[in-house]
Structures are given as C-alpha cells and as structure tokens.
Amino acid sequence: MNVYFRSIALLLVSLAASSLSGEQFIMFPDRKELRSPDGQYVVRSVDHVARPGKFTGVFRTLIVEEVSTGRVRKLYDYVGRVAVAWSGNDFILVTDYVNKKTSKAIVLPVAPDRDGLVVDKTQLIPLLPEEQHVRLEQNDHVFVEASSAEGRALKLRVGGYGRHDAAGFRYSCQYDLILGTAVCE
C-alpha cells in the first residue's frame, strides 16, 4: 500500500474511532479566526501574496497555528468563500464554495502527517442509485456541504437545481469514512 493510501486509511480510522460533532460553521474570509474547542489551535484565512507579475489563481489560504509554539501549517487554498468548523480538536470541516454553481466538502486533519478527504459531486455520483445520481449529473448547480462528522459518518447536505430539477432538490447524506460509501435521503 503506498504512502498516500496509508495516510487516508489513518485519517479514516482516526475519524471513526472518535465521536466528532461539528461546531458552528463560520465563513472565511469574513471572520478572522476560529479557535479549536481546547484552545490549542487557531484556523486563520490569509491572503495569498503572489510575486509581482504572477497570477496564481489562488487568493486565500486557510492555515492552522499551534498557539503554544506559534508553528503555522498551510491547510487549504481557496478562491471565494469557505465555511469552516472544528470537529473535535483534531479535524476541521470545510465547505468550499468553489463558484456560483458548486461546492465541495473537505475534512482536514490538524496533524501534518495525514491527508485530508474531499467529497464533491464527482465522488458521490458512482456511490448513489441511478435515480439520485442523475440529479447530480444533469443539474448544473450542485452543492455538497459538510454538516458534521460523527463516528464513521461524514454528514453532508447535497442540493441543487438546473435543467433536470428546475425547482431544486435536497438530500441529507451520510458518507461512510471507512467503506467510502454514501446513502442519501
């Protein structure tokens, strides 16, 4: 098993082993920081500084700072807005509102030796029955938002609208962090 898959496996086992519940989500860059429940870490959004004459397409970065040491680690680059909440003291839930048509849910570990997990419509489509995944495929506005992580379940809100569902649709989903499966109602 390569290092990447071992890191994902460790992340999933760690999430499954603890009972995690999402705190109140706050919006970055509107807010300046979000402290962990135990006060040991702070998540901040910083503006990306590009070299003169260089356009990178990245405008902001989420960072986590360990309060006692001042050590800072980059978590995630984003362009527009992100909703962020702590899940316990070791994981950060993020919904990245990528553009006006889509968003994705992300689980980021505080530990630097672990990889995060991203769930968007592309990952969900093959996991759902055809009558549900057709809505994700045939609507051009689809949003996948993190809601909480509890035990081995990442809870998601999935909804959208478009040519298939002009009036919109909404699902409550649970993504199994161990099996990589999803159920939506």
C-alpha positions in Angstrom: 0.0 0.0 0.0 1.5 3.3 -0.9 2.0 6.2 1.5 -1.0 8.2 0.2 -3.4 5.4 0.8 -1.9 4.6 4.2 -2.4 8.3 5.2 -6.1 8.2 4.0 -6.6 5.0 5.9 -5.1 6.5 9.1 -7.4 9.6 8.7 -10.5 7.4 8.3 -9.6 5.1 11.2 -8.9 8.2 13.4 -12.2 9.8 12.5 -14.1 6.5 13.0 -12.5 5.9 16.4 -13.7 9.2 17.9 -17.0 10.8 18.2 -16.9 14.1 16.3 -19.6 16.6 16.1 -19.3 19.7 14.0 -19.3 23.1 15.8 -20.9 26.2 14.5 -19.7 26.9 11.0 -18.2 30.4 10.3 -17.5 32.0 6.9 -14.0 32.9 5.8 -12.8 35.4 4.8 -15.5 37.3 6.7 -14.1 36.1 10.1 -10.5 36.4 11.0 -10.0 33.2 13.0 -11.6 30.1 14.6 -10.2 28.6 17.7 -10.3 24.8 18.4 -12.5 23.7 21.3 -9.5 23.1 23.5 -7.9 26.4 22.5 -4.6 24.7 21.3 -5.1 25.7 17.6 -6.4 28.6 15.6 -7.6 28.4 12.0 -7.0 31.6 10.0 -7.5 32.8 6.5 -4.6 34.7 4.9 -4.5 36.5 1.6 -2.2 34.9 -0.9 0.7 37.0 -1.9 1.9 36.3 -5.5 5.2 37.5 -6.9 4.9 40.7 -8.9 3.6 39.9 -12.4 2.5 36.4 -11.5 -1.2 35.3 -11.4 -1.7 32.1 -9.5 -5.5 31.8 -9.3 -5.2 31.3 -5.5 -6.4 34.3 -3.5 -6.6 32.9 0.1 -5.2 30.2 2.2 -6.5 28.5 5.3 -3.7 28.0 7.9 -3.7 26.4 11.3 -1.5 27.8 14.1 -0.5 25.9 17.2 -1.0 28.5 19.9 1.7 27.3 22.3 4.5 27.2 19.7 3.4 29.7 17.0 4.0 26.9 14.5 1.9 27.5 11.3 0.9 25.0 8.7 -0.9 25.5 5.4 -4.2 23.6 5.2 -6.1 24.6 2.0 -6.1 27.2 -0.8 -9.4 28.7 -1.9 -10.7 31.5 -4.1 -14.1 32.7 -2.8 -15.6 31.7 0.5 -15.4 28.7 2.8 -17.5 27.6 5.7 -15.3 26.2 8.5 -16.0 24.3 11.7 -14.0 22.3 14.2 -14.9 18.6 14.6 -13.5 17.7 17.9 -9.9 19.1 18.4 -8.2 17.1 15.6 -10.2 17.7 12.5 -11.6 20.7 10.6 -14.6 20.5 8.4 -14.7 22.8 5.4 -17.3 23.6 2.7 -15.5 25.3 -0.2 -18.0 27.3 -2.3 -15.9 26.9 -5.4 -18.1 29.2 -7.6 -21.8 30.1 -8.1 -22.5 26.5 -9.3 -20.8 24.2 -7.0 -19.3 23.4 -3.6 -17.4 20.6 -2.0 -17.0 19.2 1.5 -13.5 18.7 2.9 -12.2 17.0 6.1 -8.8 18.4 7.1 -6.7 16.8 9.9 -4.7 19.1 12.2 -1.8 16.6 12.2 0.6 17.4 9.4 1.3 13.7 8.6 -2.3 12.9 7.5 -4.1 13.7 4.2 -7.5 15.2 4.0 -10.6 13.9 2.3 -12.6 15.7 -0.4 -16.2 14.8 -1.3 -17.8 16.6 -4.2 -20.5 15.6 -6.8 -17.9 13.6 -8.8 -17.1 11.3 -5.8 -20.8 11.0 -4.9 -22.2 10.1 -8.4 -21.0 6.5 -8.6 -22.0 5.8 -4.9 -25.7 6.7 -5.4 -28.6 4.8 -7.0 -29.3 6.0 -10.6 -32.4 8.0 -9.6 -30.3 10.1 -7.3 -27.0 10.3 -9.2 -28.9 11.5 -12.3 -29.7 14.7 -10.3 -26.1 15.3 -9.7 -25.1 14.7 -13.3 -28.0 16.6 -15.0 -28.2 19.7 -12.9 -25.6 22.4 -13.4 -25.8 23.8 -9.9 -24.9 21.1 -7.3 -23.7 21.9 -3.8 -22.1 19.3 -1.4 -21.8 20.9 2.1 -20.2 19.4 5.2 -22.6 19.3 8.1 -20.8 17.2 10.8 -18.7 14.2 11.4 -19.9 11.6 13.9 -18.2 8.3 14.4 -17.5 7.0 11.0 -20.1 9.1 9.2 -19.4 12.4 7.5 -22.8 14.0 7.3 -23.5 16.1 4.2 -26.2 18.3 2.8 -26.4 17.9 -1.0 -28.7 20.0 -3.1 -29.0 22.0 -6.3 -31.0 22.9 -9.3 -30.8 23.1 -13.1 -32.3 21.6 -16.2 -33.3 18.3 -14.5 -34.7 19.9 -11.4 -35.8 23.5 -12.1 -37.4 23.7 -8.7 -34.4 22.2 -7.0 -33.6 19.1 -4.9 -32.1 18.4 -1.5 -30.6 15.3 0.1 -29.3 14.6 3.6 -26.4 12.2 3.1 -24.0 10.1 5.2 -20.6 9.3 3.7 -19.1 6.2 5.4 -15.5 7.2 6.2 -14.3 3.6 6.4 -16.1 2.0 3.5 -16.2 5.0 1.2 -19.9 4.5 0.6 -22.8 7.0 0.7 -26.5 6.9 1.4 -28.7 9.9 0.7 -32.4 10.5 1.6 
